[in-house]
Amino acid sequence: MKINRTAVIAGHEFRGITSTKAFVIITVIGPFLILAVSVLPGLIAQRADGAPSDARIGIAGMDTELIEVFQDSLKETGFTLVPGEDLEQMKQMMLDDELYGLLEIPGDLVQVQEFIYYSKTGTDASVFETLRAVLGNMAVTLRMEEAGLDSRQIRELSALPGISVRRLSRSGVEESRDMFSIIVTAVSFVMLLYMTILLYGQMIGRSIVIEKTSKTVEILLSSARAKEIMFGKILGIGAAGLLQYALWIAAGLLIILVIGPVLDISLPSGLNPVTLLFLLLFFLAAFLLYASVYAALGAAAEDEQNLGQLAWPLILFLVIPMIMISPIVMNPSSGFALVLSYFPLTAPVVMFTRVLVSMPKAWELLLCFAVLAASIALTVRAAAKVFRVGILMTGKRFTLKEIAVWVKHDK
Amino acid sequence: MIELKQVTKTYGERRAVDRISFQTREGEIFGLLGPNGAGKTTTIRMIMNIIAPDSGTILFDGKPLGEADKQRIGYLPEERGLYRKNRVNDLLLYLGRLKGKPADELQRNIDYWLDFFELSDWKHSKVEELSKGMAQKVQFITSVVHDPEILFFDEPFSGLDPVSTDALRDAVQEMAKQGKTVLFSTHIMEQAEKICSRIFLINGGREVVSGPIDSVKDRFGHRCVTVEYSGDASFVQALSQVEDVAWYPKYLEITLKDNADTDALLRELVKHLSVRRFEIVAPSLHRIFVDLMGRQRRPQS
């Protein structure tokens, strides 16, 4: 009976992974991560840096009349002003947590050069920036009044023009985008990509090195070719990865198409069917690339510890774009980002980051996938050679240099 | 039928297998014997097409071995290992499927063999829950689950208790009777002596001796005499008929010189000792093995 042994091995690996608790847990948690990714940025942006909305601020050295005006101007912030005379007593109240902060006006508001704000942390910038802006505005208004301007003139003269940030995308749609939300979305998605590449790559390497350490490889080799074993493993584990991604993307689409509109949540523009498609494509490309290298290293390694040592340089290429994600997001067309987006080992993560921030031109994407496809073809062939030699080598640890020689001299 | 002609394999400087030739026939148990590191496993791996020989040919029914032939072979490697997380039945089905057999046929064989080794209760247990001996039996089943025509057993009895060893030996002999070819590799000569019809003794990658077990014994074995006695037997070593003496607490084993007169020896012994038993025995394969290995080692050192 003719049988596809690669498929039998792939099926065994697939069942082996998908039946583990870890797989189920990660698969279930995944959509929640995506949900968090899509909702959190909006929530966080609303509450900028988490200033308490009902903060009680002590105030010393200000006329009751002015305090009323000041309190009126603070209406939108929710801050309550607590007037007092004795500064020392108020400091004590603050230490007893009766006051959130304390503002001291040393002298006449019209002439004062500097207010003093007592803070417990010194870092509650949103509070003191708000106070500074409102109080500063009051001081300037008072000065203008003294200079003889009426209130209408003052309003006109002191009105600051605002700034509206719009993002021009290739599709021509103008959308207002919050930088913070873009970064959070990009980092979350890229993190997901990075984690899954690492997870599934290492899974391949481990699965193969375990065949060696548990001495089962010879049984497999008595039934199948080395190549069939390698591809069976890659395809089986890859199929498990794809299944996981398919479930996540289904969950993502559910959020975009159903949950979002029904609950009327404004979703970050990074979460749309197109980016999900690219996420899948880049995962697939990165998986095939990393999986074949991991397969070769797994076959060459003596044990799991040795595999870890051999795989170090590989992980480095995954980590570099993660460390550099901030500059890449800020400036996706920098020379550095461009180079990394075409270098095979970093391309999936970096190009995907670019897709999230600012969609690259079609030819750039095509070039990137062409580079990846060519690299995968080369790597798989080299990996198959290393695999065939390495899988029967036991009792000795090899360096990457020695392993590289197998590719050249394999008969 | 498997036929090796002048097969050679070199690892770096070391010749693991050096110009080896032999044939195995259907229905026989062929013993590939030798000490550890002699080249047995390398030879079997080449026959299995796991590694390629540097030179020489390996024929399988007169043709070079192809990938499809792997399905006709069952292999029990010396280095035992199973997937610890798998359940026994799933594991056996998986390895059988890799050999290209349909699941229903495999299941019949699996049930037969689990029953044979009294492992049916463990069918759905994980491998890691099995004792070492049970895992050994499961390992053996992996090599026969697809009912192969040709069987390679590398040290099949290691780790088995005496009852299982006997059961397995009967099973192996039964397979040979059914016309299967059994290639059996071991360094334990007592086992080989019990079941092999022909042997091939290998050391340092080279053939030391080969042929039907009886003719090997005739050619290389010195006759031995076992004597149970009381008294001082230290004079025995100096007797003219004696080649070598092995001393044991209750008896001694005398290796005779070629054409030694055993009647004369007995007369010499009874002069000085009270002899309770005097038995002329055929040489054991073990003895021949040790002798031949020793003979090989001497010129080298």
Contacts between the chains, C-beta under 8 A, distances in Angstrom:
chain1	res1	chain2	res2	distance
A	1	B	71	7.9
A	1	B	100	4.7
A	1	B	101	7.0
A	1	B	102	6.9
A	2	B	100	7.2
A	3	B	97	7.3
A	3	B	98	7.8
A	3	B	100	4.1
A	5	B	98	5.6
A	5	B	100	7.9
A	8	B	94	7.2
A	8	B	97	4.9
A	8	B	98	5.3
A	9	B	98	7.1
A	12	B	94	5.0
A	16	B	85	7.4
A	16	B	86	7.8
A	214	B	81	4.3
A	214	B	82	7.2
A	214	B	83	6.9
A	214	B	84	6.8
A	215	B	77	7.3
A	215	B	79	4.2
A	215	B	80	6.1
A	215	B	81	2.9
A	216	B	81	4.4
A	216	B	82	6.4
A	216	B	83	6.2
A	218	B	45	7.8
A	218	B	50	7.1
A	218	B	75	7.5
A	218	B	77	4.1
A	218	B	79	6.3
A	218	B	81	8.0
A	219	B	75	6.9
A	219	B	77	6.4
A	219	B	81	7.5
A	219	B	95	6.4
A	219	B	142	6.2
A	220	B	98	7.2
A	221	B	48	7.4
A	221	B	50	4.6
A	222	B	48	5.2
A	222	B	50	6.7
A	222	B	70	6.6
A	222	B	73	6.8
A	222	B	75	3.9
A	222	B	77	7.3
A	223	B	70	5.8
A	223	B	71	7.8
A	223	B	95	7.0
A	223	B	98	4.1
A	223	B	99	5.6
A	224	B	70	7.6
A	224	B	98	5.9
A	225	B	67	6.6
A	392	B	45	7.8
A	392	B	50	7.0
A	392	B	51	6.7
A	411	B	52	7.5
